[in-house]
């Protein structure tokens, strides 16, 4: 018997027990003890002095503010937006809805549109709760410390990132070796701009210094801002003569984080999970076919992420004893942050606006999912002949 049922039984039996006499009182007490399994003395005290009834609030039916139609459309928008958290989803809803309507992917009536644009992050979390999915497991790290040139590359911590100009990037590698780190397999190079959160992902055939340096040089050609600085971890794929000479020749500031302090590279570490692990997964990929498939996946992903994925930036952090209070700015896409940056040339901004008008986020999402399926079919496939012919 539940506690609530016992309490109700006390309330109903107590009046009869108090007014009964002799054998009737003993019979009521025996039945009550048998039902509740209370000690006899405790049962007598309860029946003689029952607890006061608990006040129950009156539940009045209230009409739902957000009908099922709004919930269905919100779930659809959440999937198109890449299943991001509501604090990132809600600020980007106006731009996302406009883009989908512009390309004929979404048709909304006026009440539904107003309700969607009036959503708060907490309400969006409540409406999306039934459709949220479980998180993916964690993978293995492949970072190995580089022993050369550390004295030539200065250390930079998280608190040193006070550059508000676009062009200072954190870089990192993500390995696609699955459960084993033996042999040669693919990597992803991730570059994240600190000021705008613009991110580029590049597929690599291996973690050799030549492949990494070539990928960084190629990334400069597609970045919408000049590359002013790079900050890496202490892995040998970055701490080497080739990359140091390249940065010196191109006048790029090159720094590194403290060993074993991942928070020094918090910007790119976040993108490692949201852009690589959530999209590519944790399987092992090797060979020429997987390398080409990973390249095809990152082509629509960079457009989808930088133009339609809002991000939050830490504005203020105050420590109050053991508690840390953090304040973030309003969620914006990297594209929106670039348009607001005075350091970005007007020609670049016109190009970005033109590219944005041509992009359909729903079509990009379908292209990403098709590229994912093609890549996942190659998970674990080993082809020694192809692996030996990968570009350096």
SULDAKA-V446465 format. One record per backbone hydrogen bond with DSSP energy under -0.5 kcal/mol. CO is the residue of the C=O (numbers start at 1). NH is the residue of the N-H. E is the energy in kcal/mol with one decimal. If there is no record, write none. Layout:
co: {CO;CO}
nh: {NH;NH}
e: {E;E}
This chain:
co: {2;3;4;5;6;7;8;9;10;11;13;14;15;16;21;22;23;24;25;26;27;28;29;30;31;32;33;39;40;41;42;43;44;45;55;57;58;65;67;67;68;69;70;71;72;73;74;75;76;77;78;79;85;85;86;88;89;89;90;92;93;94;95;96;97;98;99;100;100;101;109;110;111;112;113;114;116;120;121;122;123;124;125;128;128;129;144;149;149;150;152;154;157;158;160;162;165;167;167;167;168;169;170;172;174;176;177;186;187;188;188;189;190;191;192;193;198;200;202;204;208;209;210;211;212;213;214;215;216;217;218;218;219;219;226;228;229;230;231;232;234;235;235;238;240;241;242;243;244;245;246;247;248;253;253;254;255;256;258;261;262;263;265;266;267;268;269;270;270;271;271;272;273;276;276;283;284;285;287;288;289;290;291;292;293;294;295;296;297;298;299;300;301;302;303;304;305;306;308;311;313;316;318;318;319;320;323;324;325;327;327;332;333;334;335;336;337;338;340;341;345;346;347;348;349;350;351;352;353;354;355;356;359;360;361;362;363;364;365;366;367;368;369;370;371;372;373;375;376;378;381;381;383;384;386;387}
nh: {6;7;8;9;10;11;12;13;14;15;17;18;19;20;24;26;27;28;29;30;31;32;33;34;35;36;37;43;44;45;46;47;48;49;57;59;60;67;70;71;72;73;74;75;76;77;78;79;80;81;83;82;88;89;90;92;92;93;93;96;97;98;99;100;101;102;103;105;106;104;113;114;115;116;117;118;119;124;125;126;127;128;129;131;132;132;236;152;153;153;154;256;160;161;162;164;168;169;228;229;194;231;192;190;188;285;180;176;204;174;190;202;172;200;170;197;193;191;189;187;212;213;214;215;216;217;218;219;220;221;221;222;222;223;228;253;169;255;171;257;146;238;239;240;244;245;246;247;248;249;250;252;251;230;255;154;232;156;261;264;265;266;269;270;271;272;273;273;274;275;276;277;278;280;281;178;380;186;291;292;293;294;295;296;297;298;299;300;301;302;303;304;305;306;307;308;309;335;310;332;329;327;320;325;321;323;320;326;318;315;316;311;337;338;339;340;341;341;342;344;349;350;351;352;353;354;355;356;357;358;359;359;361;364;365;366;367;368;369;370;371;372;373;374;375;376;377;378;379;381;286;383;387;388;389;390}
e: {-2.2;-2.2;-2.1;-2.2;-2.3;-1.9;-1.8;-2.4;-2.3;-0.6;-2.2;-2.5;-1.6;-1.2;-1.5;-1.7;-2.4;-2.4;-2.3;-2.5;-2.2;-2.3;-2.5;-2.2;-1.7;-2.4;-2.6;-2.6;-2.1;-2.0;-2.1;-2.5;-2.2;-2.1;-0.6;-0.6;-0.8;-0.7;-0.8;-1.5;-2.5;-2.2;-2.6;-2.1;-2.0;-2.6;-2.6;-2.0;-2.2;-2.3;-3.1;-1.5;-1.2;-2.3;-2.5;-0.7;-0.6;-0.6;-1.3;-2.3;-3.1;-2.2;-2.3;-2.3;-2.5;-2.2;-1.4;-2.8;-0.9;-1.1;-2.2;-2.3;-2.2;-2.3;-2.1;-1.0;-1.0;-2.5;-2.3;-1.9;-2.5;-2.2;-0.9;-1.5;-0.7;-0.9;-1.9;-1.2;-0.9;-0.5;-0.6;-2.3;-1.0;-1.5;-2.4;-0.5;-0.7;-0.7;-2.2;-2.0;-2.7;-1.8;-2.6;-2.8;-2.2;-2.4;-1.5;-2.4;-3.1;-2.2;-0.5;-2.5;-1.7;-2.4;-2.5;-1.8;-2.9;-2.6;-3.1;-2.4;-2.2;-2.4;-2.2;-2.0;-2.1;-2.1;-2.2;-2.1;-1.3;-0.6;-0.9;-0.6;-1.0;-1.4;-0.9;-2.4;-3.0;-2.7;-2.5;-2.2;-3.8;-1.7;-2.5;-1.8;-1.9;-2.7;-2.0;-2.5;-2.2;-2.6;-2.3;-3.0;-0.7;-3.5;-0.5;-0.5;-2.0;-3.1;-1.5;-1.6;-1.8;-1.3;-2.2;-1.8;-1.3;-2.0;-1.0;-0.5;-2.5;-2.4;-0.9;-2.2;-2.6;-3.2;-1.1;-0.8;-3.2;-2.6;-1.8;-2.3;-2.2;-2.4;-1.8;-2.1;-1.7;-1.8;-0.9;-0.8;-1.4;-1.7;-0.8;-2.6;-2.6;-2.1;-1.8;-1.5;-1.3;-2.0;-0.7;-1.9;-2.2;-2.7;-0.5;-3.4;-0.5;-1.9;-3.3;-0.5;-2.8;-3.0;-1.8;-2.6;-2.1;-2.2;-1.9;-1.3;-0.7;-0.7;-0.5;-1.1;-1.9;-2.3;-2.0;-2.5;-2.4;-2.2;-2.4;-2.5;-2.1;-0.9;-0.7;-1.1;-0.6;-2.6;-2.3;-2.1;-2.3;-2.5;-2.4;-2.2;-2.2;-2.4;-2.2;-2.0;-2.1;-3.3;-1.5;-1.7;-1.4;-1.8;-0.5;-0.5;-2.6;-1.7;-1.4;-0.8}
